[in-house]
Amino acid sequence: MKNTIDTVINLTRRNLKLKYKNSILGYFWSLLTPLFYLSIFVFVFSRAFGSVENYPLYALTGLIFWQFFNNGINQIINSFISNAGIIKTIFVPLKFFPISAIYTELISFLLSLIPFTFVMLFFGLQLNAQSLFIFPYLAIFSFFILGIGLTLASLNVYLRDVSILWNTLSPALFYFSPIVYTASFVPQEYLWILKLNPLYYFFEGTRSILYHGVLPSLMNLGITATLATVAMIIGVFTLKKLSPGMVSNL
């Protein structure tokens, strides 16, 4: 058990160093990216979504969690390929690489959440006891990301088109998620299509906590916990099935 934890910690530390290596701004990119997008969306959509109370806070609470999701998937999907040298040289259980990848993004996100809290306070965030629930909810979201990432990373070893396909589809997924708009702007007859997107429920939950200042509904918690569980089961199953031939395909 101790060896397992030490290995994951060492891989996570290595990922963090590599992530910001030779970068002038380094860690600050995780702050600047969502703020850059926020400035664009506020400038372009603030009038269109004028009925949304405190639109900058609404958009920012979506953008920072989208960045965590997107960066997490991107790190995990290439976790086997980028560590091919280690995998072929020494024996390290394959699951450690995607796990360390999500830990890397989780640490980056938690660090960025500190200054972002001040930014959100500036935009009107009201902190209360319910705000602390963002951390267990973030754990559920992390399991969901890891589950999806495990499936994509395992397939990507055999079909490198998977990572290319993900990079092609992720912008569409961004606009298919209620990040910079509310579900109320979607015509009622098409709302069911929006709800087919699993991210809809995660953004609904994070907005309940940070934007509305209340706990997510029991239904939302049930749906997101189920989505995370199913994603993990599929991810672990896919990795187990495809792992025997992975080393030779790296």
N, C-alpha and C positions, 0 to 999 in steps of 0.2 A: 504493500500500500504506500509506504513512504517513498519507495523508488518510483512508483507511478506519479505521485504528486511532484517529486523532484524533477522528473522528466518533463512533465507538462509545464512546470514553472520555468525551467531552463529554455524550453522551446518558445514559451511566451515572451521571455526576456529577449531572446534572439530576434523574434518577430518584431518587437517594438523597436529594437535598434536598427533593423534593416528597413523598417517602414519609413523612418525619418532620416536615414543615412544620406549624406550629401545634399540635404534640403536646407536652404537658408532659413525659411520660416518654420520648418519642421512641424511640431505639434500644433502651431497656430493655424495650419491649413484646415484642421478640423473645426475651427471656429469661423474662419473667413468664408468657407464654402457656403454653409447655410445662410450666413448673413448676406452674402452676395446675392443668392437666390431670393432671399427675403426682400432685399431692396428692389429687385426687378418685379416681383409679384405685387408688392405694395404699390409700386409706381403704375403697373399695368392694370391690376385687378381691383385696386382699392375702391374705385368708383363702381365697377361692375358688381362687386360684392359689398356695396355700401351698407346693406341691411345686416351684415354680419358684425355684431358688436365686437369692438376691439380686434379688428381684422389682423393687424400685425402679430398679436399674441396667438391668434388662432392659427395663422400660417406658420409661425415659428415652431409651435408645439408639434406640428406635422413634419416640418422640414428636418428637425434634428433627429426624429425617430426614423424618418426615411433614410437619412444618411447612415444611421446605425445599421439598418436592415441591408441597404445596398452595399455598404463597405464590408459588412459581415459575410454576405454571400460571395462577394468578389474575393475576399481573403480565403474563404473555405474552398471555393471551387478550384483554386489553383494550389491548394495546400499540398497535395500529393506530388504534382509535377514540379513545383518550385523546390521541393525537398527531395527530389529524386536521388541526388548524390548521397544523402544520409541514409535513405531507405535502402539503397543498393549496397551500402558499405557496412552498416551495422544494423542489428536487429532492434527495431523500435516498433511496437504495435502501431499499425496504420491509423487507428482511431485517435492517437495522440495528436496527430498533425491538425486535423480539423478542430479538435477540442482546443488546442493552443491558439488556433486562428480566431475562434470566437472569443476566447479570453482576451486576446490582444485587442480586438475591437471593443469589447466590453470595458476594458480599462481605459482606452482612449475616450470612449463615450462618457464614462463616469467623470474623468478629468475635465472634459469639455463641458459637462453639466454644471460645474462650479461657476465658471464665468457666465454661462448661458442663463443661470438662475438670476444673476444680477441684470442681464439684458431683459429677461422676461419680467422681472420686478419693475423695470423701467416702463415696460409696455402694459403693466397693470396686473401682473400675476399676484394672486392672493394666496399666500401660504397658510396652511392649516394642518391639523392632525392628519387629515385624509391625504395630504400631499406625500406623506411618507410611504403610502401604499404603492408609489411609483416603483419602488425597489423590488418588491415581490412580483409586481406586474412585469417589470423588466426581465426578471428571471424566466417567466413564462414565455415572453417574446424571444429571449435568447435561445431557449430550447426549440422553439419553432424555427428560428433561423438556422440553428445547427442541424436540425432534421432535414430541412430543405437543402442545405449546403452539402450534407453527407451524400444525398442522392445525386446531386449535380456533380460533385467532386469525383465520385466513383465512376459515373458515366463518362466524365471528361477524360479520364485516363485512357479509355478505349476510343472515344470520339472527341477529338479536340474541338470539334465544331460546337460542342455544348457551351463552352465558355464564350465563344463568338456569338452564339445564338442568344445567350443570356444578356450580353452587352447590347445586343440589338433590341431585345424585348423589354429591358428594364426601363428605358424612357417611356415606353407605352404603358407599362405597369404604373409608373409614377402618375401619369395623368388619369389612369383608371382607378386610382386610389383617392379618397377624399382628403387630400393633403392641403391644397390651396383653395378648395371649394367645399361647400357643405353638401350633404346628401339631399338637402331640401331643394337644391338647384337642379337636381336630376328629375326629369318628368316621372310622375308616379308609375306610369306603365313600364318604365325602364329601370326602376329602382331595384328590382329583383336581380337584374344583371350585375349591378354594382355590388350587391350582397354576395355574389358568387366569388368575389375577390376576398380571400382570407384576411388580407391586410385591412380591409374595411373594419373588421371587428377589433383589431389591435389599435388602430388609430382612434376608433370610437372610445376604447377604454382609456388610452393615454389622455385623450381630450377631456374625458370625464374628470380625471384626477387633476390635471394641470390647468385646464381652461375653465371648467365649470366648478372645480373645487369640491367634487363629491366622489364617492366610491363608485366604481363600475357596477352595473347591475349584476345580479346573480346569473342572469341569462348570458350576459357578455362574458363573465368569468368562466361559465360552463363551456361556452363555445370556444373561447381562446385556449382553455386548458385542453379541450378535446383536439383542437387543431394542432397544438404543440405535441400532444401525445401521438397522434396519428402520423405527423411528420417525422417524429423520432423513430417510430416503429418502421416506417417505410425506409428511412435513411439507414438505420442499423441493418435491416434486412438486405438492402441493396449492397451495402459495403461487405456484408458477410458473403453474399453470393458472388460478388465480383473480385474480392480480395485475392483468391488463389492465383490469378493471372496478372495481377497489377504490376508486380515488380518487373516482369519481362516486357511490359508495355510502356514502362516509363522511359 
